[in-house]
């Protein structure tokens, strides 16, 4: 079966996406690799898709989302990169130009790396139409793990949507259409509303759709939140196992102080884990996006360069009146949304009503 594999990111994660695509190319040279980017390159930054380790590039602004500028403003960077996953997947299923003849679509987060072939996913999809991986595949043995990991999954979702795989027909296509609609309207990090971007929605998938497979293989989606129950071993021949199974892919979430602290807490004296993390850090350095400003996201600031507070995005998305009045919410100056929300920085802020 023909497979399309893709990830969603901004230029600040280009180094991670390069590592992911290189690892995919090594183990699955036959797959179609697609990058979905919700960003614009900064002035002077040299970005040539032809030199990148993926086959196709799709810009989020070309997905045909209605009111794209308004949609973009409503989301912070993480929300945006997850919000477009559903619409893209729906287009893969419904539009031959996106699908490229693929029978299967596989999503992987940009901060993952593949260590061996993902053939078990394809095998699952011979009889299933949707494959999900849970954050946890075994109960925690200590109270600290219950609090950090089992209770976290209750808040953020049972399944980790750093991975999802579907058949591009049947229930897979029906799921993609549903997920697209939910993420177009409700892909926000608002736990008090029961939302955690794209993940909490998929808690419902096994009861809303048929032909759903839950992949509990410990070699898939290894991360800080589950390594306490998946001992890692690097064997003499170089093969790596997690929980006794071949390591398929590792999710290097929160690379830096937070991720390292959680990894140390649960890896403890499993030193092979640290070897894998050190390898990943070196690969990220090797794949650095030279000339990219730190923390770059083209849509993180108003036109005058002022960073957009999260509260501004919230106020805008919660008010149909603001959306109607300010169809160009990124603008600065007199008569802009920025001037209305921050009258202390404007001489003559507009008024609604």
N, C-alpha and C positions, 0 to 999 in steps of 0.2 A: 504493500500500500504506500502511496505517495504521501510524504509528510512535510508540512510547513511548520517551522518553529520560529517563534518571534518573541521579542521583548519590547518593553515600553520604558522610555527614559528621556532625560534632558541631557544637555551637553556636560553638565557637571558629573554625570555618571558614564560618560563616554569611555573612560578608562576601564570601568567595570564591564560594560557591555562588550568591549573588545576582548577581554579575558573570557567572557562567556562564549562569544561567537567562535573564538579560536579553539576553545575546548570542544564545542559542538562540532566544528569542522573536523577536528582530529578523530572523533569517535563516530560521527555520522556525516561523512562527505556526501552522501546521497540526499540529505535533507535540503529543502529550500529554507534559507535563513533570511528573516525579515526584521528590520529595525523600524520601530514606530517612535518618532521623536516629537515631543510637545515643546518645542523651543525654536529659537532662531539663532544662528551663529553670531557672536559678537563681531563688531567691525575689526577687520584685519586678521581674524582667525582663519587659518587655512584648513578647510574641511572638504575633502574630496571623497565622496562615497565610493568611487571606483577603487580606492586604495584600502577601503575598510573590509574587515572579514565577514561581511554579509552580502547577500545576493540582491536584496531589494531594500529600498528606503521609502517609507510612507511618512509624510508630515501630517500631524494631527489636524492642521488647518485644512487639509484636503479630504477629510473624512465626510464632509457635507453635513456637519452638525448644524442645526438651525440656530441662528443667533450666536455664532461661534465666539465673537469678541466678548459678549455678555457671559456666555458659558465659561470662557476662560477666566474671566475676572472673579467668578464665584468660587474658584478653587485655588487652594494653595498648591505648591509644587507636587507634593505627594498625592493629594486628592486628584490633581489633574492627570498625572501619569497613570493612576488607577481608573479614573473615570472613562478614559478613552479605550480601555481594554475591551469592554463589552461592545461598544459600537464597531470597533475594528473586527472583533471576532464575528459579529453578525454579518459584516460585509464580506468576510472570507467565505461564510456559508452561502450568502445570497448573490454574490457578484463574481462571475468567472474571472474578471480582471484581477481581483484580489486573491482568489483561491489558487489560481495557477494550476488547476487540475489536482489539487491535494485532496486526499480522502480523509486526512487527519490533520488537525491543528493542535500544536503544543505550545503553551505559554510557559516561559521561565523568567523569573525576575532577573534584572541585570546584575544583581550582586550574588549570582550563583555561578558555580563552575561544575562542569561535567567531568567525571573521572572514569567512567566506563559506559558502554552502550546502554541506551534506554529501551532496548528491545522489549522488556516486560510491559511497557506501556502500550506498544503496538499490539502485543499479544492480547492484552486486556481488551483492546478496542476491536478485536475480532468478534467478540460477543457482547461487549458493552458499547454504549454511545458516549458516555461521560466518565472521566476518571478524575477523582480528587484524592489528595493526600492529607491526612489529619496532622495537626501539629504534634500530637502524641499518639503513639501506638501501644503504649504500655503504661500502667499506673505508676505514679511516682512513689518512691519508697520512703521518702522523708518529708516532714512537714514543710521545710523550706521549698522543696520542689513543688509541693501542692500549691503553696501560695504564689510562687513565681510563675509556674508553668500551667498547672491545671486551672487555677483561678484566672490566669491571663487568657487562656483559651475560652473561658466562659464570657469574658469581656470582648475579646477581639474576633472570636469565631473558632469553631471546631476545626475547620479546614484551613490550611495555609494556601492562600491564593497566589503565592510565589510560583505555583505550578497549577496548571489545569490542562487537561487534554480532552479533545472531543472528536467524534466523527463529524464531518462537515455536512451530514445529512441526518434525517430521522430526529431522534430525541436530542442529539447534539446541536442540530440547527435550531430546534425549538428552544433549547436552553439559551443559546447565544442570543436569540431575538429577545427573550425575557430579560436576560442579564443586561443587554444593551439599554432597554427601556428603564430599568431600575437605576443603572449607573448614570444615565443622562439626567436623571432627576434627583437622585439621592445618594451620591457618592461623596460623603463627607465624614470627617473624623469628629463625630458627635456621639460619644458613648452614652451620654444621658438620654439620647433619643433612640438608643439601640443600634446605632450605626458605627461601623468602623470601615470606612471607605468601601471597597468591593467585597470584603470578606464575610461580614455577618449575613449578607444576602444568601450566601451559598450554604449556610446551615440548613436552609429549607430545601435544597436541591434533591436530596434522597427521597423526600416525600412529594415533591411537586413533579418529578420526572421519573420515567422508567429507564431501565438499562443503565443504572448508575453503579459504578464500581468504586469501592474505597480501597486504595492501594496502601496497605499497612506494612509493606516491605521496609525493614529498617535501613536499607541502603538508599532510600529515596528521601530527599528533603531533610538531610541531616543538618542540625543547627544547634545553637546554644541551648534552646529550650527543650531539646530531647536527647542530648548526648549523655546525660546521666544514666539513661536506659539503653544506650547504644554504644558499648565499648568499641573503640576504634583500634585497629591493628594494621600496621604496615608490614607486610611479609617480606621475606628475603628476596623474592622475585619481583618486588615492587608493587604487587597488587595490594589494594587497601580494602579492608572490610569494616563494616559498621554493624554491630549487633550480630556478627557472624555471617552477614550477607555482603556480597560485593557492593562497595560504595559506588552509587550511581551519580548523585550530585549533592553538593554541599551548598547550603544557603548561608553566605557570609554576611548576615544582617548586622547593621550598625558597626561597620568597620571603624575601629577607634576605641576610645576609652570604655564606652558602655558595652560594646560587644565583647571586648577583651575581658572585662570584669565578669560578665555572665559566663563566658567560656571557662575562665579560671575556676569559677564557683562550682561548675558541674563537671568539668574535665578532670580536675584535681591532679592526680599523678599520672594520668593517661597522656604521656608526653608526645605521643604520635599526633594528638590533636594540635599541639602547638607547632609541630613541624608543618602540618598542613596549613595552618594560619600564616606561618612565616613564608611559606611558598606563595600563598595568595598575595601577601603584601608585596613581595618582590615582583610578581607578575603585574600588579597594579602600577607599581613604579615604572616598569618596563613599557607599559601601555599608556603612560601619561599623555594627556592632551596638551601638547606644548602650545603656549600662548593663550590658554584659556584663563580668563580672570577667575580667581577663587570664588566658589559659590555661585557661579554664573547661572542665571535663568532670565531670559529676555523679558519675561512677563512678571517679574518680581517687584517691579517699581513703576511708579507713575511716569509720565512723559518727561517730567523734570528731574528724574533720577531718585526721587524720594521713595524709599521702600514702602510697600503697601502693607499696612498692619492687617493682621488676621481679622480684627474687628471690622475693618472697612469691607472686606470681602463678605463677611457675615451679614452686615447691615444691607449690603446691596442684594444679596441673594434672597434675603427675607422680605424684601419690599418690591412688589410689582410696580409701585409708583416710582421708586428710584430707577428701576430698570427701564421704564418707559421714558423717563425724563432724561436719562443719561445713557444713550445707546453706545456711546464711546467712553466707557468708564475709566480707561487708562489716561485720558487727557488731563492736562494741567492748565491752570490759568482761570481767568474769569469765566463763570458759567459752567465749570467742570464739577464732576462728582467730588473730586479732591477738595475743591474750594468749599463745597457745601458741607462736607463732613468735617473739615478742618478750617472753620471760619477765622481762627486766630492767625492763619497764615495767608489769608486773602483779604484784599481791601473791600471787596463788595461781593460777598457770597450770595448765591441765588437762594431763593426760598421756594419750597414746594407749596402747592395749594394756591 
